[in-house]
């Protein structure tokens, strides 16, 4: 098959798939040596970097005659203290430590400690255990370890690294210490495509397709170049291209296409300009809806697939003629300087140029995502992008285990149709574009607890929700989720036809059946009580193993009737026939399977399905940092495509997927404070983070960390768990942290997609709720100083990132917003 308009396609090679090779690349990023500091303790030590030089002594050394000794009265040895070198400042950096160590006895407890401090707060602590290198007394052994430090810390944080003997009665020596700083080249999630640049002659020979008071659209027929200029002939958009990466019958087609002007239709209030985009076995029509009296252009793209094909990415690529001025990031913060090389922006936006010469894109709910290449000044509007809707499957194969297939790419059949639309504004009339927040009512961050139903009984449930197994009523709670008003998306088993017991898993502590609604009336009573307190009750599949079609419908009907369940959490997925084939990631989306679930889910009100892609397919773990809650950690940059939720239309129709990235097990009570102390939670809030956890609070093994034994040997909530809930409740009550359920969070986020966002020439913004649900406490944020909503001052608060304000927006109603800034 030949590509149409092949002269306008370029082929840099196949894009690596989201997993497999790319996962390997992400685990071993390219590094470049930035700076190295080395001392053999023989030469004079430069001041300002090396510390602990008073511990240098003679008599034992790996090289030369000197080494640093730690002993009684002198537990801290040679070290290094400085800021990050200029070569790596503000960049993701590998910090590598190597040295030689020896001790007079084996197993000496010794660490090489690395701490990062910013604004007088310790932001990171890491200890390299030297004990494994001290197994043979008197023998020198080399030690080498490294840690990746995120760019947000290498810019301003101070580093202190030092030798610490925790058992100083055993002398330990260190020699030949080297500290290396290596710049990390982040992975890119944009294709390496060569763009041919339009020449000045092309603009001079261009036809004016449309012109109003704000902009003019130019088209060069010979070169098939589209450009947009303002009325002073300043370039706003240099070029518009269409990019496609798709596979037909095993052959990959990738390239750029120039839009071909076909015709235009002039109406009373707007002009429609039609372009044809020639892509492999697909008919694309691009329509620019240009209003006569407004700076807004609505871009509409209609596509019909002529043959079955797999689509990795389809994008409209704008090369801006104006420099970027603001980047509206996925977490709803904004960058106005020190721009990163690459951004994944969810469906937020970018502003280019100044008030007099500029354009912008903001709030694009009807496309897949936006990405921005700062180096090339290119905005990628992804109509469909496989990384925006990750998906994998455990195929049915009884002879396999943990075999997974990557199925993130969309698959369209012959005759399938798609429609996309988004708006661009060709004037920066307003100095500030207020952004829609992820949470209502001024909350800055989101934390959601999701319980998975495995191996529980009524005692452990009462201990973790009410604080003690002896409490049966929510109003009497002394600890746990209910005491602190923390709702949970709690999944349950409906039935237990195989009589699964807790005996073995609990080590004999809890003989008897695991909890299920049909086998335990007390369990149903408990669920009713916590549901009334705000927790969401849903299925963790109907039973421990693959269910029957009859039981599947019965369970869904029961849950809808009694709990109004709209969520679903997979359980037990693997390749066997017994491994819950009704799971999303097993057979639920396969029409020919007896466990096809999509239509049945919809019939019984299921909208929000758990997707364990990031847990099972890995790759993302590499970009976690220390004990920070978010994954990937935003301090590394905003380049990683990771949505809070998504729809994979070609796999699961309109079902909305939500992800978890890891399982929360706390095997020591003290670790609750390590991960969820006030400072760490406040840092999460300051990142405007979103996190959905995956946990097993009521698992009958206390090693999961949520419950323990009280003084009378009854089951109670772990003290550290209670304190974590108290810390979260405090931030919630302060209006900082939204601790909610999957349903309440996604109901709000989905409602925002029905909000039409329009910028007007006089600078005001009109929001219209085109959905059928009221949006209460709709929240926005701006760098402006003062805001009016329908002429009135709304509820608001000041944050480090600007003003956050909120108001109600009933279904079918509009709100006029005006942002003012001090001159």
VOGU-3710 file (C-alpha; in Angstrom, 3 decimals, decimal comma):
1> xxxxxxxxxx> 0,000/0,000/0,000  1,279/3,451/-0,862  0,702/6,509/1,236  -1,208/9,264/-0,456  0,735/12,484/-0,907  3,963/10,649/-0,129  6,090/13,717/-0,786  4,618/15,171/2,369  5,416/12,181/4,567  8,645/11,587/6,443
11> xxxxxxxxxx> 9,739/8,286/7,948  12,062/8,513/10,958  11,439/4,892/11,876  8,847/3,101/13,917  7,902/4,655/17,247  8,732/2,324/20,106  5,641/0,889/21,756  4,637/2,044/25,245  6,079/-1,093/26,809  8,734/-3,611/25,929
21> xxxxxxxxxx> 11,632/-1,661/24,470  10,421/1,668/25,804  10,200/0,287/29,322  13,857/-0,696/29,029  14,764/2,776/27,796  12,977/4,344/30,749  14,782/2,113/33,206  18,170/3,058/31,780  17,971/6,704/30,712  20,828/8,292/28,840
31> xxxxxxxxxx> 23,179/10,151/31,175  25,885/12,728/30,515  28,682/13,442/32,972  28,131/16,825/34,521  30,703/17,099/37,321  32,869/14,803/39,436  34,526/15,345/42,822  37,185/12,911/44,036  39,526/12,745/46,997  42,083/10,095/47,908
41> xxxxxxxxxx> 42,619/11,940/51,212  46,280/12,439/50,325  46,138/15,820/48,627  44,958/19,073/50,122  41,171/19,160/50,258  39,365/22,073/48,586  37,377/24,144/51,035  33,644/24,533/50,630  32,991/20,923/49,539  34,656/18,338/51,779
51> xxxxxxxxxx> 33,587/17,988/55,417  34,755/15,733/58,234  38,397/16,222/57,295  39,367/16,018/60,979  38,732/12,247/60,764  41,610/11,699/58,327  44,319/9,531/59,873  47,340/7,453/58,880  48,140/3,813/59,385  45,469/2,254/57,184
61> xxxxxxxxxx> 44,548/3,263/53,637  43,347/1,765/50,373  45,617/4,072/48,387  48,449/6,156/49,782  48,769/6,591/53,543  45,552/8,310/54,656  41,925/7,313/55,226  38,924/8,600/57,173  38,249/6,658/60,372  35,004/6,523/62,365
71> xxxxxxxxxx> 35,142/5,223/65,940  33,988/5,921/69,495  33,582/9,653/69,941  33,888/10,144/66,187  30,883/8,467/64,480  30,837/10,769/61,433  33,588/10,600/58,829  34,540/12,227/55,556  31,738/13,845/53,577  30,699/16,354/50,961
81> xxxxxxxxxx> 28,581/19,501/51,267  27,576/21,871/48,489  24,824/22,922/46,119  24,363/21,064/42,860  26,930/22,086/40,222  25,850/24,556/37,551  26,138/21,827/34,912  23,214/19,898/36,428  21,277/22,633/38,235  17,583/22,476/37,367
91> xxxxxxxxxx> 17,973/19,120/35,596  17,158/15,553/36,555  20,467/14,241/37,856  22,040/10,941/38,781  23,979/11,368/42,012  26,548/8,583/42,191  28,723/7,741/45,194  31,699/5,365/45,180  34,349/4,663/47,806  36,464/1,989/49,495
101> xxxxxxxxxx> 35,646/0,729/53,013  37,077/-1,687/55,572  36,509/-2,578/59,250  38,233/-4,575/61,979  35,110/-6,725/62,444  32,486/-7,906/59,986  28,892/-6,703/59,866  29,626/-3,228/61,221  26,457/-1,109/60,930  27,622/1,756/58,733
111> xxxxxxxxxx> 25,900/4,025/56,218  26,869/6,609/53,678  24,079/9,162/54,065  22,774/11,590/51,440  20,470/14,429/52,521  18,898/17,212/50,471  17,748/20,366/52,231  15,653/23,183/50,798  14,368/26,199/52,720  15,699/24,678/55,941
121> xxxxxxxxxx> 13,608/21,526/55,448  15,027/18,071/54,769  13,448/17,083/51,461  15,261/13,775/51,009  17,215/11,307/53,148  18,918/8,238/51,725  21,292/5,795/53,385  23,652/3,537/51,439  24,151/0,418/53,546  27,870/-0,375/53,758
131> xxxxxxxxxx> 27,410/-3,484/55,903  27,343/-5,954/52,938  30,807/-4,669/51,948  32,271/-5,292/55,413  32,006/-9,075/55,543  35,751/-9,822/55,735  37,621/-7,994/58,538  40,587/-5,972/57,344  39,774/-6,328/53,643  39,050/-3,251/51,518
141> xxxxxxxxxx> 35,913/-3,429/49,377  34,499/-1,077/46,795  31,043/0,436/47,268  29,006/2,132/44,564  25,417/3,341/44,570  23,353/6,040/42,919  20,043/7,828/43,184  18,216/10,020/40,683  17,454/13,503/41,998  14,540/15,408/40,405
151> xxxxxxxxxx> 15,014/18,714/38,646  12,906/20,663/41,130  15,490/19,902/43,843  18,736/20,220/41,891  17,938/23,874/41,271  17,956/25,140/44,860  18,498/22,272/47,303  21,718/21,850/49,226  23,347/18,436/49,364  25,120/16,936/52,341
161> xxxxxxxxxx> 26,630/13,448/52,073  28,660/11,822/54,820  30,063/8,607/56,304  28,130/7,496/59,454  29,221/4,651/61,725  26,127/3,583/63,677  28,188/1,139/65,729  31,253/3,289/66,541  32,750/0,743/68,936  33,792/-1,067/65,735
171> xxxxxxxxxx> 36,223/1,249/63,858  35,487/1,613/60,130  37,718/3,294/57,522  36,782/4,954/54,218  39,090/5,984/51,358  38,970/7,194/47,745  35,583/8,914/47,944  34,041/10,060/44,671  30,830/12,053/44,189  29,593/12,270/40,588
181> xxxxxxxxxx> 26,744/14,316/39,126  25,371/13,088/35,805  22,650/14,810/33,802  19,678/12,618/32,900  18,246/13,009/29,413  14,533/12,478/29,931  12,661/10,167/27,582  10,552/11,862/24,949  6,965/10,931/24,219  6,824/12,855/20,962
191> xxxxxxxxxx> 7,832/11,473/17,553  11,128/12,596/16,056  9,684/14,011/12,849  11,389/16,450/10,507  9,199/19,438/9,657  9,878/21,325/6,438  9,672/25,030/7,231  7,539/27,374/5,119  9,480/30,066/3,269  8,612/33,754/3,066
201> xxxxxxxxxx> 7,716/33,263/-0,615  5,042/30,784/0,363  3,303/33,401/2,487  3,583/36,038/-0,236  1,923/33,724/-2,752  -0,780/32,629/-0,333  -4,506/33,083/-0,820  -6,518/34,636/2,000  -9,203/32,083/2,843  -10,742/34,108/5,653
211> xxxxxxxxxx> -10,214/37,430/7,371  -11,900/39,264/10,221  -10,854/41,978/12,667  -8,626/39,573/14,606  -6,822/37,255/12,188  -6,473/36,033/8,620  -6,053/32,476/7,342  -3,586/32,082/4,467  -3,202/29,123/2,126  -0,498/28,358/-0,428
221> xxxxxxxxxx> -2,010/25,897/-2,880  1,286/24,801/-4,407  2,908/23,952/-1,084  -0,346/23,090/0,717  0,654/25,382/3,556  -1,848/26,832/6,019  -0,809/29,747/8,215  -2,628/32,223/10,441  -1,595/35,853/10,929  -3,050/38,793/12,773
231> xxxxxxxxxx> -4,146/41,909/10,911  -0,719/43,493/11,445  0,782/40,534/9,519  2,423/39,057/12,612  2,700/35,298/12,384  0,488/33,591/14,932  0,612/30,043/13,567  3,370/29,206/11,078  2,018/25,881/9,918  -0,583/23,201/10,554
241> xxxxxxxxxx> 0,161/19,526/9,929  -1,571/16,224/10,509  0,489/13,375/11,991  -0,474/9,715/11,841  1,023/6,515/13,213  -1,033/3,454/12,352  -0,644/-0,214/11,486  -2,483/-2,059/8,702  -1,945/-5,804/8,277  1,289/-5,652/10,252
251> xxxxxxxxxx> 2,779/-2,769/8,269  3,479/0,529/10,031  2,594/3,829/8,360  3,890/6,982/9,956  4,223/10,505/8,696  3,053/14,072/8,282  0,383/15,349/5,920  -0,319/18,893/4,778  -4,026/19,763/4,725  -5,425/20,301/1,216
261> xxxxxxxxxx> -7,965/23,102/0,834  -11,196/21,886/-0,760  -13,896/24,533/-0,404  -15,500/26,995/1,940  -19,062/27,804/2,905  -19,975/31,339/3,855  -22,837/31,753/6,302  -24,307/34,838/7,899  -22,253/34,600/11,100  -19,399/32,269/10,219
271> xxxxxxxxxx> -17,390/30,782/7,402  -16,589/27,069/7,201  -13,275/26,200/5,545  -12,919/22,566/4,448  -9,621/20,704/4,127  -8,937/17,148/3,028  -6,276/15,140/4,866  -4,942/12,138/2,991  -4,059/9,357/5,424  -3,637/5,609/4,833
281> xxxxxxxxxx> -7,026/3,964/4,212  -8,857/6,659/6,064  -10,856/9,669/4,947  -10,319/12,765/7,073  -12,101/16,050/6,708  -10,934/19,070/8,696  -13,299/22,036/9,023  -12,290/25,407/10,438  -15,362/27,199/11,800  -14,423/30,890/11,690
291> xxxxxxxxxx> -16,775/33,398/13,285  -17,107/36,774/11,638  -16,932/38,818/14,844  -14,945/36,649/17,264  -11,269/35,593/17,553  -12,237/31,964/18,165  -11,788/29,158/15,621  -13,470/25,829/16,215  -11,571/22,969/14,599  -13,706/19,971/13,628
301> xxxxxxxxxx> -12,255/16,729/12,285  -14,356/13,898/10,887  -12,742/10,575/10,099  -13,982/7,384/8,469  -11,739/4,310/8,458  -11,753/2,422/5,162  -9,951/-0,675/6,437  -9,322/-2,278/9,801  -6,299/-0,656/11,411  -4,503/-0,071/14,686
311> xxxxxxxxxx> -3,935/3,575/15,557  -1,076/4,547/17,856  -1,435/8,277/17,397  -3,333/10,835/15,342  -2,479/14,475/15,943  -2,907/17,964/14,600  0,431/19,758/14,989  0,612/23,548/15,247  3,964/25,286/14,876  3,607/28,619/16,622
321> xxxxxxxxxx> 4,900/31,865/15,189  4,897/33,399/18,661  6,975/32,312/21,666  5,282/30,446/24,473  4,241/32,658/27,378  2,269/30,280/29,628  1,928/26,517/29,895  -1,190/25,267/31,685  -0,020/22,002/33,197  -1,980/18,817/33,810
331> xxxxxxxxxx> -2,029/19,388/37,589  -3,622/22,833/36,950  -0,530/24,824/37,844  1,031/27,174/35,295  4,594/27,706/34,064  5,448/31,253/32,990  9,250/30,901/32,770  11,991/28,235/32,881  9,929/26,098/30,531  10,584/22,371/30,398
341> xxxxxxxxxx> 11,642/20,839/27,050  8,460/18,764/26,797  5,030/18,674/28,433  2,086/16,313/28,502  -0,783/18,643/29,364  -3,803/16,366/29,693  -6,570/18,537/28,158  -5,376/21,875/29,542  -3,565/24,289/27,212  -0,886/26,770/26,171
351> xxxxxxxxxx> -0,734/30,524/25,619  1,623/32,052/23,050  2,864/35,591/22,564  1,728/38,796/24,212  -1,624/40,496/24,589  -1,199/42,321/21,284  0,328/39,438/19,334  -0,686/36,004/20,505  -3,022/33,022/20,550  -4,038/30,264/22,935
361> xxxxxxxxxx> -5,641/26,869/23,389  -7,396/25,930/26,616  -9,878/23,244/27,765  -10,158/20,630/24,999  -12,411/17,865/26,403  -13,237/16,397/22,976  -9,718/15,257/22,066  -7,329/12,773/23,647  -4,674/15,147/25,049  -2,255/17,991/24,373
371> xxxxxxxxxx> 1,542/17,830/24,283  3,942/20,706/23,862  7,456/20,603/22,411  9,056/23,737/23,817  12,256/23,386/21,800  10,383/23,336/18,469  7,535/25,560/19,693  5,015/22,942/18,560  1,648/22,124/20,088  0,451/18,570/19,458
381> xxxxxxxxxx> -3,310/18,143/19,678  -3,666/14,388/20,041  -6,953/13,226/18,589  -6,099/9,681/19,614  -2,955/8,606/21,469  -2,352/5,130/22,844  -0,620/6,355/26,004  -3,681/8,384/26,943  -5,745/5,213/27,305  -3,403/2,392/28,418
391> xxxxxxxxxx> -4,809/-1,110/28,293  -3,510/-4,655/28,577  -5,008/-8,107/28,795  -4,451/-11,507/30,388  -5,442/-13,794/27,487  -7,125/-17,053/28,396  -4,362/-19,662/28,286  -4,349/-22,292/31,061  -0,746/-23,233/30,209  0,510/-19,716/30,982
401> xxxxxxxxxx> 0,822/-17,479/34,016  1,345/-13,713/34,148  1,267/-13,530/30,339  0,049/-10,069/29,328  -0,586/-8,474/25,968  -0,175/-4,759/25,305  -3,409/-3,404/23,784  -3,311/0,347/24,386  -3,567/1,304/20,714  -7,046/1,854/19,301
411> xxxxxxxxxx> -8,351/-0,657/16,774  -10,868/0,618/14,233  -12,795/-1,547/11,824  -13,803/-0,728/8,290  -16,577/1,841/8,327  -15,845/3,099/11,852  -16,293/6,845/12,294  -14,807/9,324/14,757  -15,389/13,023/15,305  -13,088/15,389/17,185
421> xxxxxxxxxx> -13,266/19,093/17,929  -11,367/21,758/19,832  -11,100/25,538/19,863  -8,190/27,918/19,375  -8,353/31,599/20,234  -6,463/33,994/17,987  -6,287/36,883/20,459  -4,928/37,143/24,001  -7,614/39,591/25,081  -7,555/38,532/28,723
431> xxxxxxxxxx> -4,292/38,864/30,664  -5,304/35,746/32,572  -6,993/32,521/31,508  -8,608/31,011/34,623  -8,204/27,237/34,721  -10,684/24,601/35,820  -9,490/22,816/38,974  -9,646/19,040/39,401  -11,601/19,358/42,638  -14,637/21,358/43,745
441> xxxxxxxxxx> -14,770/23,870/46,561  -11,149/25,001/46,541  -9,498/21,669/47,342  -6,004/21,502/45,852  -5,232/17,762/45,876  -7,084/14,444/45,806  -6,523/11,223/47,748  -8,841/8,240/47,245  -8,830/5,021/49,284  -9,958/1,900/47,408
451> xxxxxxxxxx> -10,308/-1,340/49,358  -10,006/-4,660/47,555  -12,077/-7,447/49,080  -9,618/-10,319/49,512  -9,469/-12,418/52,682  -11,569/-10,435/55,150  -14,016/-11,050/57,978  -16,381/-8,919/60,035  -13,919/-8,459/62,918  -11,166/-6,949/60,772
461> xxxxxxxxxx> -13,681/-4,745/58,981  -15,016/-3,310/62,221  -11,487/-2,762/63,525  -10,389/-0,782/60,461  -13,593/1,205/59,942  -14,862/1,673/63,527  -11,554/1,379/65,402  -12,382/-1,844/67,246  -13,904/-5,213/66,456  -16,230/-4,703/69,437
471> xxxxxxxxxx> -18,000/-1,698/67,884  -20,997/-2,410/65,672  -22,453/1,072/65,093  -20,789/3,839/63,096  -21,809/6,490/65,625  -19,660/4,775/68,271  -16,470/4,641/66,165  -13,265/5,279/68,132  -10,853/4,988/65,201  -10,562/3,841/61,609
481> xxxxxxxxxx> -12,105/5,348/58,503  -15,485/6,229/60,026  -14,074/7,974/63,112  -12,196/10,449/60,901  -14,908/10,807/58,269  -12,761/9,266/55,521  -14,910/7,631/52,809  -13,660/4,548/50,970  -14,482/2,993/47,620  -14,892/-0,445/49,143
491> xxxxxxxxxx> -15,168/-3,513/46,940  -16,794/-6,711/48,164  -17,574/-10,257/47,147  -21,257/-10,879/46,635  -21,117/-14,671/46,999  -18,850/-17,491/48,157  -20,049/-20,585/46,283  -16,683/-22,334/46,739  -16,754/-21,851/50,534  -13,393/-20,047/50,546
501> xxxxxxxxxx> -12,048/-19,902/54,105  -9,661/-17,600/55,945  -8,023/-20,344/58,018  -4,756/-20,753/56,119  -4,265/-17,143/55,023  -4,772/-15,881/58,582  -2,394/-18,435/60,076  -5,298/-19,972/61,966  -6,354/-16,682/63,575  -9,726/-16,530/61,831
511> xxxxxxxxxx> -11,215/-19,927/61,021  -14,314/-19,567/58,914  -15,541/-18,252/55,582  -14,185/-15,055/54,064  -16,658/-12,175/53,962  -19,339/-12,073/51,293  -22,797/-10,539/51,252  -24,745/-13,767/50,695  -23,008/-15,745/53,434  -22,782/-13,148/56,215
521> xxxxxxxxxx> -25,807/-11,041/57,296  -23,596/-9,078/59,715  -21,393/-8,080/56,798  -24,347/-6,665/54,858  -25,434/-4,702/57,948  -21,887/-3,320/58,260  -21,832/-2,298/54,585  -25,140/-0,479/54,943  -23,814/1,509/57,889  -20,582/2,649/56,225
531> xxxxxxxxxx> -22,458/3,400/52,994  -24,655/5,804/54,966  -21,437/7,440/56,203  -20,278/8,169/52,656  -18,330/5,101/51,568  -19,002/3,717/48,106  -19,761/-0,029/47,926  -18,983/-1,925/44,728  -18,025/-5,383/43,477  -14,534/-6,865/43,519
541> xxxxxxxxxx> -16,008/-9,278/40,973  -18,936/-11,339/42,327  -16,789/-14,075/43,908  -13,260/-15,355/44,513  -12,977/-17,158/41,164  -14,575/-16,855/37,727  -18,293/-16,394/38,185  -21,189/-17,725/36,139  -23,248/-15,524/33,787  -26,236/-15,980/36,088
551> xxxxxxxxxx> -24,328/-15,002/39,229  -22,768/-12,063/37,375  -26,158/-10,516/36,616  -27,556/-11,364/40,031  -24,644/-9,682/41,812  -24,771/-6,542/39,672  -28,535/-6,251/40,104  -28,235/-6,629/43,883  -25,457/-4,030/44,153  -27,384/-1,549/42,022
561> xxxxxxxxxx> -30,551/-2,037/44,061  -28,952/-1,774/47,509  -25,936/0,501/46,968  -26,397/2,211/43,591  -22,955/0,922/42,588  -21,325/2,685/39,649  -17,754/1,373/40,135  -16,091/-1,987/39,550  -12,734/-3,305/40,789  -11,068/-6,273/39,071
571> xxxxxxxxxx> -9,884/-9,256/41,105  -7,734/-12,327/40,583  -6,708/-11,646/36,996  -4,368/-14,086/35,290  -4,440/-16,518/32,367  -6,344/-19,443/33,880  -9,993/-20,320/33,346  -10,550/-19,781/37,078  -8,948/-16,312/37,060  -12,068/-14,147/37,023
581> xxxxxxxxxx> -12,576/-14,035/33,280  -15,216/-11,311/33,780  -12,407/-8,864/34,683  -11,817/-5,795/32,536  -8,279/-6,999/31,794  -9,377/-10,569/31,076  -12,408/-11,239/28,856  -14,877/-8,466/29,760  -14,339/-6,585/26,476  -14,245/-9,631/24,153
591> xxxxxxxxxx> -17,611/-9,909/22,416  -17,278/-13,610/21,598  -16,451/-14,551/25,183  -19,184/-15,941/27,466  -17,846/-13,426/30,002  -18,334/-10,356/27,809  -19,383/-7,719/30,333  -19,643/-4,292/28,688  -23,358/-4,308/27,925  -24,233/-5,950/31,238
601> xxxxxxxxxx> -22,152/-3,426/33,182  -23,953/-0,585/31,420  -27,359/-2,143/32,067  -26,693/-2,210/35,809  -25,184/1,269/36,079  -21,446/0,503/36,080  -19,469/3,454/34,649  -16,100/3,511/36,437  -13,816/0,471/36,070  -10,466/-0,170/37,722
611> xxxxxxxxxx> -7,510/-0,514/35,338  -4,319/-1,996/36,848  -2,105/-1,179/33,853  0,488/0,832/35,790  0,726/-1,829/38,497  1,112/-4,777/36,151  3,086/-3,339/33,250  5,645/-1,414/35,344  7,975/1,207/33,836  6,437/3,993/35,879
621> xxxxxxxxxx> 8,071/2,858/39,144  11,429/4,196/38,016  10,097/7,750/38,260  9,063/7,581/41,888  11,152/9,621/44,304  11,702/8,907/47,972  8,509/8,788/49,986  6,600/11,197/47,764  3,048/10,037/47,191  2,686/10,868/43,502
631> xxxxxxxxxx> 3,958/8,461/40,874  5,573/9,533/38,637  6,911/12,289/40,857  6,114/15,645/39,276  9,483/17,075/40,308  11,091/15,092/37,470  9,002/17,038/34,972  5,626/17,030/33,277  6,575/14,969/30,226  4,979/11,660/31,246
641> xxxxxxxxxx> 1,525/10,891/29,739  -0,576/9,699/32,675  -4,238/10,621/32,882  -6,315/10,499/36,072  -8,996/8,658/34,090  -9,714/7,835/30,453  -12,020/6,209/27,922  -10,766/3,543/25,507  -13,577/3,658/22,976  -12,369/0,907/20,680
651> xxxxxxxxxx> -11,920/-1,540/23,583  -14,508/-0,681/26,221  -16,980/1,757/24,613  -17,880/4,549/27,050  -16,559/2,875/30,214  -14,328/5,205/32,211  -11,058/3,668/33,411  -9,282/4,779/36,585  -5,760/3,641/37,518  -3,799/2,576/40,557
661> xxxxxxxxxx> -0,007/2,519/40,499  0,921/0,320/43,482  -0,425/-1,631/46,458  -0,232/-0,098/49,931  1,212/-2,572/52,448  2,598/-1,173/55,727  4,464/-3,956/57,528  5,596/-1,788/60,474  3,390/0,662/62,326  6,138/3,307/62,293
671> xxxxxxxxxx> 6,115/3,364/58,489  2,697/5,037/58,521  4,395/8,179/59,795  7,251/7,766/57,322  4,892/7,852/54,337  1,978/9,914/55,653  3,366/12,390/58,162  2,020/15,922/58,017  5,000/17,292/56,101  4,734/14,627/53,404
681> xxxxxxxxxx> 0,984/15,106/53,013  1,436/18,876/52,842  4,048/18,366/50,127  1,515/16,239/48,214  -1,062/19,020/48,563  1,469/21,604/47,385  2,025/19,504/44,255  -1,746/19,598/43,610  -1,456/15,847/43,336  -4,014/13,143/42,597
691> xxxxxxxxxx> -3,583/9,646/43,976  -5,843/6,586/44,044  -4,521/3,912/46,366  -5,004/0,133/46,276  -5,155/-1,394/49,732  -6,406/-4,305/51,855  -7,321/-2,818/55,259  -9,369/-5,784/56,472  -7,081/-8,588/55,241  -6,957/-11,192/58,024
701> xxxxxxxxxx> -3,155/-11,045/58,234  -2,017/-8,202/60,558  1,188/-7,818/58,513  -0,790/-5,794/55,979  -0,513/-3,023/58,562  -4,023/-1,666/59,182  -5,027/-3,430/62,398  -3,364/-4,906/65,452  -4,248/-6,340/68,870  -5,328/-4,085/71,729
711> xxxxxxxxxx> -4,583/-4,492/75,426  -7,438/-6,986/75,831  -6,286/-8,889/72,703  -9,227/-7,578/70,687  -8,655/-6,222/67,184  -8,140/-2,452/66,885  -6,974/-0,057/64,201  -3,208/0,447/64,056  -2,158/3,683/65,829  -0,151/4,795/62,789
721> xxxxxxxxxx> -3,134/4,153/60,524  -5,366/6,238/62,801  -2,824/9,059/62,795  -2,651/8,965/58,993  -6,427/9,331/58,800  -6,300/12,157/61,351  -3,650/13,969/59,288  -5,758/13,636/56,146  -8,898/14,774/57,957  -7,074/17,871/59,199
731> xxxxxxxxxx> -6,047/18,830/55,663  -9,552/18,095/54,398  -11,132/20,282/57,070  -8,688/23,049/56,119  -9,992/22,901/52,535  -6,716/21,544/51,150  -7,167/17,799/50,524  -10,214/16,230/48,898  -10,506/12,750/50,418  -13,366/11,224/48,469
741> xxxxxxxxxx> -14,612/8,173/46,581  -14,132/7,165/42,969  -17,752/8,020/42,208  -17,775/11,519/43,705  -14,432/12,407/42,131  -15,216/11,132/38,646  -18,773/12,472/38,678  -17,273/15,938/39,144  -14,490/15,496/36,592  -16,852/14,122/33,943
751> xxxxxxxxxx> -19,288/16,984/34,557  -16,500/19,475/33,770  -16,155/17,950/30,304  -19,623/19,313/29,494  -18,580/22,873/30,302  -18,159/25,083/27,245  -15,354/27,614/27,732  -15,397/30,767/25,582  -12,981/33,725/25,610  -14,377/37,034/24,335
761> xxxxxxxxxx> -12,528/40,012/22,810  -13,233/42,235/25,814  -11,394/39,752/28,049  -14,281/38,106/29,886  -14,884/34,352/29,883  -18,243/32,635/29,540  -18,709/29,168/31,034  -21,828/27,247/30,029  -22,854/23,964/31,621  -24,067/21,974/28,621
771> xxxxxxxxxx> -24,576/18,826/30,693  -27,687/17,607/32,478  -26,184/17,724/35,994  -25,656/20,737/38,236  -22,006/21,386/39,094  -21,754/22,547/42,677  -18,743/24,529/43,863  -17,061/24,484/40,457  -13,521/25,643/41,218  -11,054/27,604/39,098
781> xxxxxxxxxx> -7,640/29,167/39,605  -5,897/32,207/38,171  -2,788/34,330/38,587  -5,042/37,382/38,540  -5,638/39,569/41,587  -9,419/39,908/41,581  -12,296/37,908/40,098  -15,967/38,576/39,480  -18,478/35,839/38,617  -21,707/37,239/37,193
791> xxxxxxxxxx> -20,659/40,581/38,643  -20,181/39,263/42,179  -17,158/38,245/44,215  -17,186/34,427/44,538  -15,951/32,246/47,405  -12,172/32,234/47,155  -8,795/31,785/48,805  -5,180/32,693/48,115  -2,580/29,977/47,478  1,102/30,056/46,577
801> xxxxxxxxxx> 0,007/29,476/42,971  -2,533/32,302/42,831  -6,224/32,799/43,494  -8,619/29,833/43,735  -12,349/30,587/43,550  -15,551/28,574/43,259  -19,254/28,923/42,506  -22,268/26,838/41,468  -23,068/26,251/37,796  -26,507/24,644/37,324
811> xxxxxxxxxx> -27,253/22,518/34,272  -28,005/24,646/31,216  -26,799/27,857/32,882  -23,846/30,146/32,164  -21,425/32,151/34,281  -19,594/35,282/33,136  -16,099/35,543/34,619  -13,880/38,575/34,606  -10,306/38,491/35,924  -8,590/41,731/36,917
821> xxx> -4,901/42,305/37,553  -3,185/45,178/39,305  -1,283/47,439/36,962
//
